[in-house]
């Protein structure tokens, strides 16, 4: 998937304390998942940018908003990403177009 640098920077990024992950963003997708405690969870796309190389961004689909919050607050952001997000969600690398 391609996005322009302007589109990438317009995402609602949150910097996180992690040796591997630089920042994350969650954008609601309009999808509704299975009901949890009588309410449908809001699903969205989770964008993750890693330290070390500019433009190393991945998008995970059908991520609950609550999972985004848990990721941001996790003691180990990378550990949560590896245990809870990567095994359960489809992932696409974002190619950042310079223009």
N, C-alpha and C positions, 0 to 999 in steps of 0.2 A: 504494500500500500504506500502511495506517495502523498506527502503533505508538504506545503511550502513552509519555509522557516517562519513566516508570519502566522500561518495557521497553528504551528507548533507552539509558538510563544503566546498565542491567544488562549491556550488551554489553561484551566485553573490550577496551576502547579502549586504544590506544597513541597518545600524542601524537607528532607528527613535526615535524621542522624543515623548514618550507616556508612560502613567502609566500602560498600559496593553500590548502593543505590543513592543517586544524587537527589532525585525528586520524583514525585508521583502526581498524577491528576486523574480525577474521576469525572466522567461526563455521562449523564443519564441518556439511555438509548431509546427509551419508550417501551422496551420489553418488560414484561411482567413475568416473574417466576412463580414457582409453586408457593401456595400460602404457607406462612409461618406464623403460628399463634393467631390464626384467624385473619391475618393481613397479608396481602401480596407484597413481596419485597420489590423495591425499585432496582432494576438491573441497569447496568451501564458498562461503559468501556473504561478500563483502567489502563492508563499510560504510565510506563515506567522508564525513566532515563537513568542509565548507569554512569558512574564515574569513569573517567579515563579516556573516553573517546567521544568527541562531539558527534551528535546525531545517532548515538546508540540507544534508540528508543523502541520499545515494544508495546503493543496494544493487546490486552487480554479482554475477551468478550464475556458478556453475561455475568459480570461481577456485581454482587450486591453492594449497595451503598454502605451497609454495616461492615462488610469486609474491608472496604477502603479505610474506614475509621479504625478498624482493628489493626490494619497494616501500618498506618501512620503512628499509632500508639504502641506498637509492639516493641518489646525489649530488644528484639533482633528483627529488624525490617527484612533483611535477607533471609533469615530463618523462616519467617512467616510467609514470605513470597514463595520460597521453595516448598514449604509444607502444605500451604493452603490454596495458593493461587495457581502456580504452574501445573500441578497434577490435574486440576479440575476445570481449567478454562483454556479455550483455544487461544493461540497466540500468533500475532503477525508482527514482523519487523516493519517499522516505519522507515521509509526512505525519505529523507529530508531534501527537497529540491531547493537549490540556492536562490532561485528566482521565482 
